[in-house]
Amino acid sequence: MGQEARCLARIGERVVEVKALLEGDELILHGEHRARLPFAGLDGVEVAEGHLTLHRAGEPIVLELGPAAERWAAKIRNPPTLLDKLGVKAGQRVGAVGVPETDLLALLRARVGLAELPGLEPDSLMPHSLGADLDLLFVQVESRQDFGLLPIAAQAIAQAGAVWVIHPKGRPDLKDVDIMAAGKQAGLIDTKVARISDAHTALRFVIPKASRRRPG
């Protein structure tokens, strides 16, 4: 979840009211001035007396954020990594199925050591994975036929774990609503969406709290 604030903004010589939203690796402005400002495209970030100044292409954009200005500047200067946005932390038990050799898989191996998980091949999900109590499981689907993996995935995660279902963007035969329905049929609910790459996105699924087994 991003951070948002309603504030005054100075765009060139104009002062307008906007709703500013920090989302992922960009700042989005709505209202009297609309813009999307990727952090990577900014030339500089400054804070002074509650004013956040963003420099882009020689034109400063000044947001009057008050005490929040320093915090916003820190997030812009140090945006979350892909693994941060996916909730991957060192020491977690993480598995993957159908995920090709991409930057994501390399990052996962570096942070959590996928290949070292006992009883689970790093890039395949087998029946012996049931009850693996994984904190996170990444499943890539390329067609509706892959939806059959979701019930297995639901049984491979811990009660408070999550399944990230990665899928191609812009496929009319593989829409978000189709994947959400397949997840629900597998006993899961979707809670979050994340951009994986220019070509792929992912939906996060968890076991509903009411359906989780109680410890002991």
N, C-alpha and C positions, 0 to 999 in steps of 0.2 A: 504494500500500500504506500502510495506516495504522500508527500506533504503538500498542503495547499494553503493559500492565504489570499484574502482580498486586500488590495493595496493600491496606492497611487503609483503611477509609473511615468517617468519622463523619457519620452522617445523623441530625440532631437529637440525641437522647440516646443513640443506638445506635452501637456500633462494630462493623463487619462487615468480612468479607473479600470483596473483589470483584476481578474482572478488568476493568480500564478500557481502553477502546479509543478512540483518536482516529481518526475516519474521516470524511473530507470536511469537512463543516461542522457536525459534531455529536460529542459525547462519549457513548459507550455504556457502560453498566455491566451486567455479568453477575455471577452468583454469589448471595450472600446478599441483595443488593439489586439490583434490575433497574430500569434507567431509560434513557431516551434524552434527551439534553440538547442541543438545537440551540444553537449559539453565539449566534444572533440572539435567543434567548429568555432569555439570562443578563443579570442586572442588574449584575454585577460579577465581576472575577477578581483574586485577590490571591495573593501568594506570600510565605511567611515560614518560614525554617528547614526547608526541604524539604517544606512543607505547601502544597498547592494548594487554595485555597478558592474555590468557585463559589457565587455568590449567585443564587438563583432564587426569585421569589415570596416573598421574606422568609425563606426557609429556606436556611442555608448547608450546603453539602456539602464536606467536607474530605477530600482524598486525600493520603495519606502517600507521596509519590513520591520523596523524597530529592533527589539532584542533578538529576533529570530535571524537577522541578517548574517551574523557570524556562523550560525549553525548551517544555514543554507549554503554559504560560501564553502564551508568545509565539505559538504556533500558534493558540491559541484567540482571542487578540486580533487576529491578522492571518491569518484563514483564507485558504486558496488560492482564487483566482478560478476561474471555470469554465474559462477558457483555460489556467490553470496546471494544472488537473486533467487537461486534455486534451493537455498537453504542447506547447502552441503557443508558440513563441518568435519574437521579432522576427528578421527576416532569413531565416526559413524560406520554402520554396516550398510554398504551400498552395493547394489547389483545393477546390471544392464542386460537388456535383451534386444537384439535386432539393431543396436546402435552401431553404425559403421565407424570406421577409423576416421574420426573427425577431431576437431579441436576439443569438443566437449568430452569425448572419451579419453583423450590424452590428459585433460585437466582432472577428470575424475580419478584416473589412475594415480596421478601425481599427489592428489590430496588424500585419498582414502585407500589406495592400493587395492583396486578391484580384483586383481589376479590372486590376492592372498585370502580371499574369502573362502572358508572351508565349505565344501559341499555344493559350491555354486560356480559354474564356469563363468568367466567374466562377461562373455558376450552371448550367452544362451540361457534360456530358462527351461528347466526340465522338471518333471514331476517331483524329483527328490528335493526341489527347492521349497516345497510346501512346508510351512512352519519354520522358515528360515529366520523369521523375526528381523527382517531388514528394516532399517530406518528409512531408506529411500530406495526405490526401484525405478529405473528408467526403461521404458518400453517404447520402441519405435514401431509405428504402424504405417504401412504403405497401402493397405487396402482393407475393405471390410472383413476379409477373411482373417486378418490378424486380430480382430476383436476377440477371438477365442482365447487369446492370451490373458485377457483382463481378469476372468475368474481365478486363474492360477496366480496372477500377480496379487490379487486381493488376499490370497491365502499365504503369500510369501512374505508379506510385510508384518511388522509388529503392530499391535493394536493402535498405537499412536503414530505409526509410520505413514508414508505417502507413496503413491505411484505417480510418476510424471509420464504422461503419454505424449510422445513426440510425433508430430505428423506434418506433412507438407502443407504449405500455405496455398490458398487459392484453388484447391481441388473441389469442384462441384460434387464429386462423388464421395468426398471425405470431409464433410463439414464438421464444425465444432459441435453442432447439435447432435450429429450422428454419434460422435465419440462420447458426448455426455450421456446419451441414452444407453450406449453400450456399457459405460461405467456404472450407471444406475442399475442396469440389469445384473451386473456383477456384484452388487451390494455396496457400491461406492458412491460418494458425492463429490462433485467438482468444487474446488475452493479458490483456484487462482489460475491465471494464465501468464505465460512468460515467453518472450522472444528468445529463440535459440540461435537463429541465424537469419540471413535474408530469405532463405528458402523454407525454414522450418519454425514452427511454434510448438508450444507444449501446454497441456492442461494438467493441473495437479488434482489428484483424487485422494480421498482419505476414507476410512471406515467411519460411518456416522457414530457419534458418541453413544447414542442409544443402543447401537448394535455391538459395541465393543465388549469383549469378555472382561469380567472383573478379575483382578489379580487374586491368585490363590484359589 
